[in-house]
C-alpha cells in the first residue's frame, strides 16, 4: 500500500525532471518560464479542488485571495519606510531583519522595505483573517451562498485595487525584489535562475499535493467526503460540518495567497487583473476539467492549459478555445482525464483480457 501511495508522486516528479531535461536539450529552456508561472496558478486550482471536490463548496473569490497574497508581498517589499528610519521602532525592526535597506529599481534612492519572508508571513496572516471572516457566516448557510459571498468579495477587492493609487491602481505594482531563500536559492524571474525556479515551483506544488493527499485520506478527509455526499447525514453522524468546511476554505485560500506571493516575486510585479472575476471563474473551470475530486488531475490539467494560454498558442481566441477544451474534457471525461485514462488502461491490461478477446474472435 505504501508503494502504491508513493508511486504517483514519484512518477510525476520523474516527469518534471524529464520535461526540464528535454526542453534544455532541445534548446527550448525559455518554455520553463511559462511552465513555472502555470505551476503557481495550478497551486490555486489544487487548493480549490479540495474545497469543491471534497467539501462540495464553490468559491468564486480565489482570484482575490491570490491577489491579496501578491499585493501584500509587493507593497511591503517596495514601499519605503526610509522616512521613519531614525525612529526607535524602525531601528529595532532593522536590527532583527524585518526591515532591510536596498537600492531602488534604478539605483537612484535608498529604500527601507520589509523583507520578502516577513511580507509573506504577513500576507498569510491577513489571508487567514479575511478567509475566516468571509467563510464563517457563509459556510453555515445552505445552497450557493458561499459562491455569492466570495463573488462579491472578489469584486470588492478588484475595484479596491483598481482605485487605490498607493497600490498602483490599474498599473499594479512593479519593481518587486527577488526573494532570497538562502542556500543559493532565490524566487526570481531572471533567466539565469530559470531552471532553479522551475524546480522551486514544482517543489511547492508537489509538497502541497502530498499534504492535501494525506489530508483527504485522513479522518478530516472522510468527514469532507461525508459532507459532500450529504451534509445533513454528516451532521447526524456527529461531524462538525461548519468547522470542517471552514477549515477547508481557509486552507484553500492560504494556498491561493501563497501562490500569489511567490508568483509576484517571480514576475517582479502584480496587477489588478489577478483579482478579476474571470480569473476566479477560470480556476473553478480548471477544477472541473481536472476532475472534481482528483488532486493530481487538477494539478496536471491546469498546468497544461495555463501553459498553453501563457504561451499564446490560441492567440486572440484564447478564451474561446479554452472554453471549448473545457467542454470537451468535461463531456468526454467527467471524472477527469487522468481517471478515465487509468480506467481505460486498467481494462486494457486486465489479466485474461486478451484471452477473452481471442475467444470472442474465434466464435
ZIUR-V588802 format. One record per run of one state. SS is the DSSP state (H for helix, E for strand, L for the rest). FROM is the first residue (numbers start at 1). LEN is the number of residues. Records with the same first field share a line. If there is no record, write none. Layout:
SS = FROM-LEN + FROM-LEN
This chain:
L = 1-1 + 26-5 + 55-7 + 79-3 + 85-3 + 96-3 + 104-6 + 115-1 + 139-6 + 164-1 + 168-1 + 172-1 + 175-4 + 183-2 + 188-3 + 217-2 + 230-1 + 237-4 + 268-1 + 271-1 + 276-1 + 291-4 + 311-4 + 333-4 + 349-4 + 363-1
H = 2-24 + 31-24 + 62-17 + 82-3 + 88-8 + 116-23 + 145-19 + 165-3 + 169-3 + 191-26 + 219-11 + 231-6 + 241-27 + 272-4 + 277-14 + 295-16 + 315-18 + 337-12 + 353-10
E = 99-5 + 110-5 + 173-2 + 179-4 + 185-3 + 269-2
